Amino acid sequence: MILNHLDLPVSDILKARKFFEHYFDFKCIFEREDGLTVLLDKIGFALTLSYSEICDYPIGFHIGFMLKTEKELLDNYNKFVNSDIQIVRTIGILGEAL
C-alpha cells in the first residue's frame, strides 16, 4: 500500500497553497468554491488543503520530504533561510537536527 493523499486543514488556504507551490513544486489541479484545494507533486502525491478556523496541530506534528542528496537538503534549507519563513529548528551535518 502506498500513501498517496493527505488532507491538511489550514486557516489560510491561499497562503498554504502558495507555500507548497513555491517551496515544494506542487501544482494546483483542483479548487472548489468552498476553498478546498488539491495540489499534486511530481510523483503523484495529492495534498488537499481544506479550511479550518482552528488549526491546533499536536506537538511534534510535521510534514517530511525525502531528498536524494545532502546538496538537495541544503539547497532547500537555504531557500527557507533566505525567505521570510520562520525556522523552528536548524540542521546539522547530513540533516541531523541541532
Secondary structure, DSSP 8 states (H G I E B T S, - for coil): ----EEEEEES-HHHHHHHHHHHH--EEEEE-TT--EEEE-TT--EEEEEE-S-----TT-------SSHHHHHHHHHHHHTTT---SS-B-GGG-B-
